[in-house]
Amino acid sequence: MELGFCQRLLHHAASCKTKSPEEADADVEEHFRAIEEKEFEEEKQRCPSLRQIPKFFTRTSEGSLQQRCRREARQRLLARRTEELAVEEDLHKMHSLLRSSVWGKGSEQGGEGDGVIDYEGFCRVRDQLPEKFWQYFLPQTFMKFNRDQNGCIAIATFFRYVVRKVNNKQTRIQLSYYDTEGFGYLRENNMENLIFDLVQSPHLEDQFEKLLPGAKENFYPFYVFTAVRKFFFFLDPFGTKKIRIRDLLVSPHLKELYVGMGMDGLVGDAEASKDNWFSVQSALRVYMQYLELDQDRNGLLSPDELQQYGSGMLTRVFVQRVFEECQTYSNEMDYKTFLGFVLAMESVRSPSPPKQAIHYFWKLFDIHHAGYIDSSVINYFFRAVAKELEDRDAGDKVSPEDVNDEIFDIVQPAQPTRITLEDLNACNMAGTVLSMLIDAHAFLRYDNREKTLQDDDDEDGDF
């Protein structure tokens, strides 16, 4: 009986026809269509009007079959791309092969220690490597590099090029995993998930434990908010709520993030970490500023509390404009909005701040939304500076008309009676102009600049 069963089983297996790839694809398509038809029938039962009126718009749903298939296809694509990446062991093998194929040492191109390689050796190395390396050993790639009199390129330069390419691809794939919609950009929640995962790096955890022993988990969300806000401040100045992965890859802020987190061995000294926005020390400094300003301990900042920021000499007019233009909650500012404010204030300290910071302040100064500011707007803001100085009995009385003339002389606008955003961007002292109209202390520093320089010269002379 047992033999008969085995014979029947073998006969059944032999009678089963193996499907070709085309037939298998057709079966999948038929199965997919059947699922779609079933979902459509269920939808028509919920909404009978669909039997007479066709649907003109399909709302995208995370749970829809189309979205599930799209997400699964993207995950498989990214997994395949990850497998195609060269790992550290592969790079070591490539470097060893390059050095074993060296053409000669001592030439001008080979001064870095690894020597040089000609095109024939270049091709020999390529043939000994897996196919995933061939994209870096194309003729046009060889021609990109400077060649010596023998037609050789420096091995060290080429190897750094390959490592940089591999790292860029790895970073792009890593970022693409967080692009849940698959459209090539990251939204705020995607960036927060990315930073929160990166926070788990050993070096960063050591920093948290050192600065916040026993309380690091409580500070994690605020660190994530702090890091994400800088990316959106500089890469999304117009508030589209998304950042293109392409822009993220080429921005200097991504490298600054890795340095601040101590990833890839890029660990700076303690003093440099304080200046890195993404370091734990810097994030803790900003958070402590927020807590110190929050006098009533309600977790939000009122206009009076924000006015004490920095030197404590911000004008009331400027602070009121911040609350008019930025997102607030019952006329109070939350931590995320405060982070954007801090980024703008710290950027404007330089005479020529980045365009994103200028754009932030431009929204505050363009009170009529006319696309330009004139003497009346400048006088409006500077009168608040003059009042702040008068209330504190600081400095000599200054004429608003003189300040207005000096600002126009500094900016040199295209039209003599008005200043546009383009004029400020083209001006090399936009930071100075903006600071002296919002902060009485910054104006005093500018007004006494000649005395400050003289004092510095006297100190140098005494030395």
Buried (B, 14 or more C-beta within 10 A) or exposed (E): EEEEEEEEEEEEEEEEEEEEEEEEEEEEEEEEEEEEEEEEEEEEEEEEEBEEEEEEEEEEEEEEEEBEEBBEEBEEEBEEBEEEEBEEEBBEBBBEBBBEBBBBEEBEBBEEEBBBBBBEBBEBBBEEBEEBBEEBBEEEBBEEBEBBEEEBBBBBBBBEBBBEBBEEBBBBBBBBBBBBBBEEBBBBEBBBBBBBEBBEBEBBEEBBEEBBEEEBEEBBEBBBBBBBBBBBBBBBBEEEEBBBBEBBEEBEBBEBBBBBBBBEEEBBEEEEBEEBBBBBBBBBBBBEBBEEBBEEEEEBBBBEBBBBBBEEBBBEBBBBBBBEEBEBEEEBBBBBBBBBBBBBBBBBEBEEBBBBBBBBBBBBBBBEEEEBBBBEBBBBBBBBBBBBBEEEEEBEEBEBEEBBEBBBEBBEBEEEEBBBBEBBBEBEBBBBBBBBBBBBBBBBBBBBEEEEEEEEEEEEEEE
